[in-house]
């Protein structure tokens, strides 16, 4: 990966690390570098094969998702599609967090051990619904 153009390399880096580092901020940086990449230069056949095999291993070991896999390949050969993939990753990124918060709130409500602030928040939510 060291011989890739700067913008392509950075976009790939941010897609690979967003879950373990800065989340949505890293996906926005990936999007920036994809947009900034004015070179249409495609990797050589050997580079493409090496990168593809590396990504397949990551995919098989579930270290990356199908969307991440497709996004990285598109960063290399089809920046317009890569932008769509990054936007999909951004929309998917908040979903597990939202579900975790909702499940936590349900669990707290079931226990009826809400602190006073949580009770105020719950009352406010009930009021606006």
C-alpha positions in Angstrom: 0.0 0.0 0.0 3.0 2.3 0.4 3.2 3.1 -3.4 -0.4 4.3 -3.7 -1.1 7.9 -4.4 -1.4 10.0 -1.2 -5.2 10.6 -1.3 -6.1 7.0 -2.2 -3.9 5.7 0.6 -5.3 8.1 3.2 -8.9 7.3 2.1 -8.2 3.5 2.5 -6.5 4.1 5.9 -9.5 6.0 7.3 -12.0 3.3 6.0 -10.0 0.6 7.6 -9.6 2.3 11.0 -12.9 4.2 11.6 -14.4 1.5 13.9 -11.4 1.4 16.2 -10.5 5.1 16.2 -12.6 8.2 15.5 -15.7 6.7 13.9 -17.7 9.1 11.8 -14.9 11.7 11.8 -12.6 9.1 10.0 -15.4 8.3 7.5 -15.7 12.1 6.8 -11.9 12.2 6.2 -12.1 9.3 3.9 -14.8 11.1 2.0 -12.6 14.2 1.8 -9.6 12.3 0.4 -11.8 10.5 -2.2 -13.1 13.9 -3.4 -9.6 15.4 -3.3 -8.2 12.5 -5.4 -7.9 14.1 -8.8 -5.7 11.4 -10.2 -7.6 8.6 -12.0 -4.4 6.5 -12.0 -5.3 3.0 -11.3 -3.0 0.6 -9.5 -0.9 -1.8 -11.5 -2.3 -5.3 -12.0 0.1 -6.7 -9.4 -0.8 -4.0 -6.9 -4.5 -4.6 -7.5 -4.1 -8.4 -7.0 -2.1 -7.9 -3.8 -4.6 -5.4 -2.4 -7.6 -7.6 -3.4 -6.1 -10.7 -1.7 -5.3 -8.7 1.4 -8.9 -7.4 1.5 -10.4 -10.8 0.9 -8.5 -12.1 3.9 -9.8 -9.3 6.0 -13.3 -10.0 4.8 -13.0 -13.7 5.5 -11.9 -13.1 9.0 -14.7 -10.6 9.5 -12.3 -7.7 10.1 -14.1 -5.7 7.4 -17.6 -5.7 6.1 -18.8 -6.2 2.5 -19.4 -2.5 2.2 -15.9 -1.6 3.5 -14.4 -4.1 1.1 -16.3 -2.7 -1.8 -15.5 0.9 -0.7 -11.8 0.2 -0.6 -11.8 -1.4 -4.0 -13.8 1.5 -5.4 -11.3 4.0 -3.9 -8.7 2.4 -6.1 -10.7 2.3 -9.4 -14.0 4.2 -9.1 -14.0 7.2 -6.8 -17.7 8.1 -7.5 -18.8 4.7 -6.3 -16.4 5.0 -3.4 -18.2 8.1 -2.3 -21.5 6.3 -2.3 -20.0 3.5 -0.2 -18.5 5.9 2.3 -21.9 7.6 2.6 -23.5 4.2 3.2 -20.9 3.4 5.9 -21.7 6.8 7.6 -25.4 6.0 7.7 -24.7 2.5 9.0 -22.2 3.7 11.6 -24.8 5.3 13.9 -27.2 2.4 13.8 -25.6 0.0 16.4 -25.0 2.9 18.7 -28.6 4.0 18.5 -29.8 0.5 19.1 -27.5 0.1 22.1 -28.9 3.4 23.6 -32.5 2.3 23.0 -31.9 -1.1 24.5 -30.2 0.4 27.6 -33.1 2.8 28.1 -35.6 -0.1 27.8 -33.5 -2.1 30.3 -33.5 0.8 32.8 -37.2 1.3 32.5 -37.8 -2.4 33.2 -35.7 -2.2 36.3 -37.6 0.9 37.5 -34.3 2.2 38.9 -34.3 5.5 37.0 -32.4 8.3 38.7 -34.2 11.7 39.0 -32.5 13.1 35.8 -33.5 10.1 33.8 -37.1 10.4 35.1 -37.2 14.0 34.0 -35.9 13.0 30.6 -38.4 10.2 30.3 -41.3 12.5 31.3 -40.1 15.1 28.7 -40.0 12.4 26.0 -43.5 11.2 27.0 -44.8 14.8 26.9 -43.4 15.6 23.4 -44.8 12.3 22.0 
